[in-house]
């Protein structure tokens, strides 16, 4: 089983969101790399990879950080 945790993806849906975004092709490539490596948790882009240590060390802090971002 795999979990995929991308950060901002540069799509029409996120066009008005002022945050770091990654091109969809780069996210897709990272996802496929994670599947090939049989990774359980896949952080398919550089922004997601930067957040991974917080995800693993303090999941509640991760949730708090991004629940506020979603409301903004």
N, CA, C and O atoms as a MOPAC input file, in Angstrom:
PM7 MOZYME 1SCF
protein

 N      0.84200 1    -1.16600 1     0.00000 1
 C      0.00000 1     0.00000 1     0.00000 1
 C      0.89700 1     1.24200 1     0.00000 1
 O      1.96700 1     1.26400 1     0.60800 1
 N      0.42300 1     2.26500 1    -0.70100 1
 C      1.19100 1     3.49600 1    -0.82500 1
 C      0.33200 1     4.68600 1    -0.42500 1
 O     -0.87300 1     4.70800 1    -0.67300 1
 N      0.96300 1     5.66800 1     0.19100 1
 C      0.34000 1     6.96300 1     0.43100 1
 C      1.11700 1     7.98900 1    -0.37400 1
 O      2.34800 1     7.97200 1    -0.38300 1
 N      0.40900 1     8.87700 1    -1.04800 1
 C      1.05700 1     9.89600 1    -1.86600 1
 C      0.70600 1    11.26200 1    -1.28800 1
 O     -0.46800 1    11.58300 1    -1.10600 1
 N      1.72800 1    12.06100 1    -1.00300 1
 C      1.54800 1    13.32500 1    -0.31200 1
 C      2.23300 1    14.45500 1    -1.06400 1
 O      3.30200 1    14.90900 1    -0.65600 1
 N      1.63000 1    14.91600 1    -2.16300 1
 C      2.24500 1    16.02100 1    -2.89000 1
 C      1.99900 1    17.34400 1    -2.16900 1
 O      1.06200 1    17.46900 1    -1.38000 1
 N      2.83700 1    18.31000 1    -2.44600 1
 C      2.59200 1    19.68400 1    -1.98300 1
 C      1.84800 1    20.39200 1    -3.10800 1
 O      1.16700 1    19.73400 1    -3.89500 1
 N      1.95800 1    21.69700 1    -3.20400 1
 C      1.24000 1    22.43200 1    -4.23100 1
 C      1.62100 1    21.98600 1    -5.63100 1
 O      2.80000 1    21.87600 1    -5.96800 1
 N      0.60500 1    21.73200 1    -6.43600 1
 C      0.82100 1    21.34400 1    -7.82900 1
 C      0.31100 1    22.49200 1    -8.69900 1
 O     -0.77800 1    23.01600 1    -8.46400 1
 N      1.07900 1    22.87300 1    -9.68100 1
 C      0.74500 1    24.01100 1   -10.53200 1
 C     -0.34000 1    23.61200 1   -11.53700 1
 O     -0.04400 1    23.18000 1   -12.65200 1
 N     -1.60300 1    23.76700 1   -11.12000 1
 C     -2.75400 1    23.43100 1   -11.95600 1
 C     -3.69200 1    24.62700 1   -12.01000 1
 O     -3.48400 1    25.61900 1   -11.31000 1
 N     -4.71500 1    24.53400 1   -12.83500 1
 C     -5.72500 1    25.59000 1   -12.89000 1
 C     -6.37800 1    25.79500 1   -11.53000 1
 O     -6.70500 1    26.92400 1   -11.16300 1
 N     -6.56900 1    24.71200 1   -10.78000 1
 C     -7.22400 1    24.80200 1    -9.48100 1
 C     -6.42500 1    25.63700 1    -8.48400 1
 O     -7.00600 1    26.27700 1    -7.60700 1
 N     -5.10500 1    25.63800 1    -8.61000 1
 C     -4.27200 1    26.39900 1    -7.66900 1
 C     -3.75700 1    27.70700 1    -8.26800 1
 O     -2.85000 1    28.32600 1    -7.71400 1
 N     -4.32900 1    28.12900 1    -9.39400 1
 C     -3.85300 1    29.33200 1   -10.08100 1
 C     -3.88700 1    30.57200 1    -9.18900 1
 O     -2.99300 1    31.41200 1    -9.28800 1
 N     -4.87600 1    30.71100 1    -8.33300 1
 C     -4.98500 1    31.89000 1    -7.48200 1
 C     -4.33800 1    31.74500 1    -6.11900 1
 O     -4.45400 1    32.64400 1    -5.28600 1
 N     -3.66700 1    30.65000 1    -5.87600 1
 C     -3.05300 1    30.39000 1    -4.57500 1
 C     -1.58500 1    30.80900 1    -4.62800 1
 O     -0.82400 1    30.34200 1    -5.47500 1
 N     -1.20600 1    31.68600 1    -3.72000 1
 C      0.16500 1    32.19200 1    -3.68300 1
 C      1.02700 1    31.30000 1    -2.79100 1
 O      1.20600 1    31.57000 1    -1.60400 1
 N      1.54400 1    30.25600 1    -3.37800 1
 C      2.40900 1    29.32000 1    -2.66100 1
 C      3.33900 1    28.64900 1    -3.67300 1
 O      3.12600 1    28.73900 1    -4.88200 1
 N      4.34400 1    27.99200 1    -3.17500 1
 C      5.25500 1    27.25700 1    -4.06100 1
 C      4.49700 1    26.11200 1    -4.71300 1
 O      3.74400 1    25.39300 1    -4.05500 1
 N      4.70600 1    25.95300 1    -6.01600 1
 C      4.02200 1    24.89800 1    -6.76300 1
 C      5.02300 1    24.17900 1    -7.65700 1
 O      6.03600 1    24.74200 1    -8.07400 1
 N      4.71300 1    22.93800 1    -7.93400 1
 C      5.55100 1    22.10400 1    -8.78800 1
 C      4.76200 1    21.72100 1   -10.03500 1
 O      3.55300 1    21.50200 1    -9.97300 1
 N      5.45300 1    21.64100 1   -11.15700 1
 C      4.80900 1    21.25900 1   -12.41300 1
 C      4.22300 1    19.85000 1   -12.29300 1
 O      4.84600 1    18.96700 1   -11.70300 1
 N      3.02800 1    19.63700 1   -12.85100 1
 C      2.39600 1    18.31700 1   -12.77000 1
 C      3.28000 1    17.17800 1   -13.28100 1
 O      3.28100 1    16.09400 1   -12.69800 1
 N      4.01900 1    17.40400 1   -14.34400 1
 C      4.87700 1    16.34100 1   -14.88100 1
 C      5.95300 1    15.93600 1   -13.87700 1
 O      6.29900 1    14.75900 1   -13.77400 1
 N      6.48100 1    16.90600 1   -13.14000 1
 C      7.50600 1    16.59600 1   -12.13600 1
 C      6.89600 1    15.81100 1   -10.97400 1
 O      7.52500 1    14.89200 1   -10.44900 1
 N      5.67600 1    16.16900 1   -10.57300 1
 C      4.99400 1    15.42200 1    -9.50800 1
 C      4.71300 1    13.99400 1    -9.97000 1
 O      4.93100 1    13.04100 1    -9.22300 1
 N      4.22800 1    13.85000 1   -11.20400 1
 C      3.95000 1    12.51000 1   -11.74300 1
 C      5.21700 1    11.66200 1   -11.79200 1
 O      5.18700 1    10.48000 1   -11.45200 1
 N      6.32500 1    12.26000 1   -12.21300 1
 C      7.59100 1    11.52100 1   -12.26600 1
 C      8.01500 1    11.07400 1   -10.86600 1
 O      8.47200 1     9.94500 1   -10.68500 1
 N      7.86600 1    11.95400 1    -9.88500 1
 C      8.20500 1    11.59900 1    -8.50400 1
 C      7.31700 1    10.49100 1    -7.96900 1
 O      7.77700 1     9.61400 1    -7.23700 1
 N      6.04300 1    10.53200 1    -8.33700 1
 C      5.12100 1     9.47900 1    -7.92700 1
 C      5.53700 1     8.14200 1    -8.52000 1
 O      5.58800 1     7.13400 1    -7.81400 1
 N      5.83100 1     8.13100 1    -9.80500 1
 C      6.25200 1     6.88300 1   -10.45100 1
 C      7.56500 1     6.36400 1    -9.86400 1
 O      7.72800 1     5.15900 1    -9.67600 1
 N      8.49300 1     7.26700 1    -9.57500 1
 C      9.74600 1     6.84700 1    -8.93300 1
 C      9.46300 1     6.18200 1    -7.59400 1
 O     10.05300 1     5.14900 1    -7.27500 1
 N      8.56200 1     6.76800 1    -6.80800 1
 C      8.20600 1     6.18200 1    -5.51600 1
 C      7.58800 1     4.80200 1    -5.65000 1
 O      7.85300 1     3.91500 1    -4.83800 1
 N      6.76100 1     4.61900 1    -6.67700 1
 C      6.16200 1     3.30000 1    -6.90100 1
 C      7.21400 1     2.27700 1    -7.29600 1
 O      7.19900 1     1.14400 1    -6.81500 1
 N      8.12500 1     2.67700 1    -8.17100 1
 C      9.19800 1     1.77100 1    -8.59400 1
 C     10.04200 1     1.34800 1    -7.39500 1
 O     10.46200 1     0.19500 1    -7.29400 1
 N     10.28500 1     2.29400 1    -6.49000 1
 C     11.09300 1     2.00500 1    -5.29800 1
 C     10.27500 1     1.34500 1    -4.18400 1
 O     10.81000 1     1.04000 1    -3.11800 1
 N      8.98300 1     1.12700 1    -4.42900 1
 C      8.06400 1     0.52100 1    -3.46700 1
 C      8.05800 1     1.27000 1    -2.13600 1
 O      8.06600 1     0.66500 1    -1.06400 1
 N      8.04500 1     2.60000 1    -2.22900 1
 C      7.99600 1     3.43200 1    -1.03000 1
 C      6.57600 1     3.42700 1    -0.47300 1
 O      5.61000 1     3.52200 1    -1.23000 1
 N      6.44800 1     3.31700 1     0.83000 1
 C      5.12700 1     3.34300 1     1.45300 1
 C      4.56200 1     4.76300 1     1.45300 1
 O      3.40200 1     4.96400 1     1.09200 1
 N      5.36100 1     5.73700 1     1.84900 1
 C      4.98100 1     7.14500 1     1.84600 1
 C      5.74600 1     7.83800 1     0.73200 1
 O      6.97600 1     7.88700 1     0.75400 1
 N      5.01900 1     8.37200 1    -0.24100 1
 C      5.65200 1     9.00000 1    -1.39200 1
 C      5.42300 1    10.51200 1    -1.32600 1
 O      4.28300 1    10.97700 1    -1.36200 1
 N      6.49800 1    11.26200 1    -1.23200 1
 C      6.47500 1    12.72000 1    -1.28000 1
 C      7.08300 1    13.07700 1    -2.63500 1
 O      8.30400 1    13.17600 1    -2.75500 1
 N      6.23500 1    13.27300 1    -3.66900 1
 C      6.70700 1    13.24300 1    -5.04200 1
 C      7.33300 1    14.51700 1    -5.60300 1
 O      7.67000 1    14.56500 1    -6.78600 1
 N      7.49300 1    15.53300 1    -4.78800 1
 C      8.04700 1    16.78100 1    -5.30900 1
 C      8.91000 1    17.44500 1    -4.24100 1
 O      8.81600 1    17.08800 1    -3.06700 1
 N      9.74400 1    18.39700 1    -4.62500 1
 C     10.66500 1    19.00800 1    -3.66100 1
 C      9.97200 1    19.65000 1    -2.46500 1
 O     10.47300 1    19.54700 1    -1.34500 1
 N      8.83000 1    20.31200 1    -2.66900 1
 C      8.14000 1    20.94000 1    -1.54200 1
 C      7.60600 1    19.89900 1    -0.57300 1
 O      7.69300 1    20.07600 1     0.64300 1
 N      7.06400 1    18.83300 1    -1.09500 1
 C      6.57500 1    17.75100 1    -0.24000 1
 C      7.72900 1    17.09000 1     0.51200 1
 O      7.60000 1    16.75800 1     1.69000 1
 N      8.85000 1    16.90100 1    -0.17200 1
 C     10.01500 1    16.29200 1     0.47600 1
 C     10.52400 1    17.16400 1     1.62000 1
 O     11.01300 1    16.64800 1     2.62500 1
 N     10.41300 1    18.46800 1     1.47400 1
 C     10.83700 1    19.37400 1     2.54800 1
 C      9.91500 1    19.26600 1     3.76300 1
 O     10.34800 1    19.50600 1     4.89000 1
 N      8.65000 1    18.90600 1     3.54100 1
 C      7.68900 1    18.77200 1     4.64100 1
 C      7.71900 1    17.39200 1     5.28600 1
 O      7.19900 1    17.21800 1     6.38800 1
 N      8.31300 1    16.41400 1     4.62400 1
 C      8.29800 1    15.03400 1     5.11000 1
 C      8.84600 1    14.86900 1     6.52500 1
 O      8.24800 1    14.12500 1     7.30400 1
 N      9.94800 1    15.51900 1     6.90400 1
 C     10.43700 1    15.32400 1     8.27800 1
 C      9.41500 1    15.72400 1     9.34400 1
 O      9.31700 1    15.06600 1    10.38000 1
 N      8.65400 1    16.79600 1     9.10300 1
 C      7.62100 1    17.19000 1    10.06200 1
 C      6.50100 1    16.16000 1    10.07500 1
 O      5.97400 1    15.82400 1    11.13600 1
 N      6.14100 1    15.66500 1     8.91100 1
 C      5.10800 1    14.62200 1     8.81800 1
 C      5.47500 1    13.43200 1     9.70000 1
 O      4.64200 1    12.92700 1    10.45300 1
 N      6.72700 1    12.99000 1     9.60000 1
 C      7.14700 1    11.80900 1    10.35500 1
 C      7.40000 1    12.10600 1    11.83200 1
 O      7.12600 1    11.25800 1    12.68100 1
 N      7.91000 1    13.27600 1    12.15100 1
 C      8.28400 1    13.53900 1    13.54200 1
 C      7.12500 1    14.06700 1    14.37700 1
 O      7.05700 1    13.79300 1    15.57500 1
 N      6.20700 1    14.82400 1    13.76200 1
 C      5.11500 1    15.42500 1    14.53800 1
 C      3.89100 1    15.60700 1    13.63400 1
 O      3.62000 1    16.71700 1    13.17800 1
 N      3.16100 1    14.53700 1    13.37700 1
 C      2.02300 1    14.62200 1    12.44800 1
 C      0.98800 1    15.67300 1    12.84700 1
 O      0.38900 1    16.30100 1    11.97400 1
 N      0.76800 1    15.87500 1    14.13100 1
 C     -0.21200 1    16.87500 1    14.56400 1
 C      0.26400 1    18.28400 1    14.22300 1
 O     -0.54800 1    19.12800 1    13.84300 1
 N      1.54500 1    18.55300 1    14.34900 1
 C      2.07900 1    19.86000 1    13.95600 1
 C      1.90400 1    20.06400 1    12.45900 1
 O      1.59800 1    21.16600 1    12.00300 1
 N      2.09900 1    19.00500 1    11.70900 1
 C      1.89800 1    19.05000 1    10.25900 1
 C      0.44300 1    19.40200 1     9.94500 1
 O      0.17400 1    20.26800 1     9.11300 1
 N     -0.48100 1    18.73400 1    10.60600 1
 C     -1.91300 1    19.01200 1    10.40000 1
 C     -2.25800 1    20.44900 1    10.74800 1
 O     -2.98400 1    21.11300 1    10.00800 1
 N     -1.73700 1    20.93400 1    11.88100 1
 C     -2.02100 1    22.31800 1    12.28800 1
 C     -1.47200 1    23.31000 1    11.27400 1
 O     -2.13200 1    24.29800 1    10.95200 1
 N     -0.28000 1    23.05900 1    10.77400 1
 C      0.34500 1    23.97700 1     9.81700 1
 C     -0.47500 1    24.07100 1     8.54100 1
 O     -0.59600 1    25.15000 1     7.96100 1
 N     -1.03000 1    22.97200 1     8.10300 1
 C     -1.71700 1    22.97400 1     6.82300 1
 C     -3.21200 1    23.14700 1     6.92900 1
 O     -3.86300 1    23.41900 1     5.92000 1
 N     -3.78200 1    23.00100 1     8.10400 1
 C     -5.19800 1    23.32200 1     8.23700 1
 C     -5.38100 1    24.83300 1     8.15600 1
 O     -6.37600 1    25.30900 1     7.61000 1
 N     -4.43800 1    25.58000 1     8.69000 1
 C     -4.47800 1    27.04000 1     8.58000 1
 C     -4.23300 1    27.49800 1     7.16100 1
 O     -4.83500 1    28.47700 1     6.72000 1
 N     -3.36900 1    26.82100 1     6.43900 1
 C     -3.07300 1    27.18300 1     5.05900 1
 C     -4.29500 1    26.96000 1     4.17900 1
 O     -4.54300 1    27.74000 1     3.25900 1
 N     -5.05800 1    25.91000 1     4.44800 1
 C     -6.23100 1    25.61800 1     3.63200 1
 C     -7.32800 1    26.64800 1     3.86000 1
 O     -8.11800 1    26.92500 1     2.95800 1
 N     -7.37800 1    27.21400 1     5.06100 1
 C     -8.42500 1    28.17800 1     5.37500 1
 C     -8.10200 1    29.56300 1     4.81700 1
 O     -8.99100 1    30.40500 1     4.68200 1
 N     -6.83800 1    29.79600 1     4.49500 1
 C     -6.42800 1    31.13000 1     4.03200 1
 C     -6.91100 1    31.44000 1     2.64100 1
 O     -6.64400 1    32.52300 1     2.12100 1

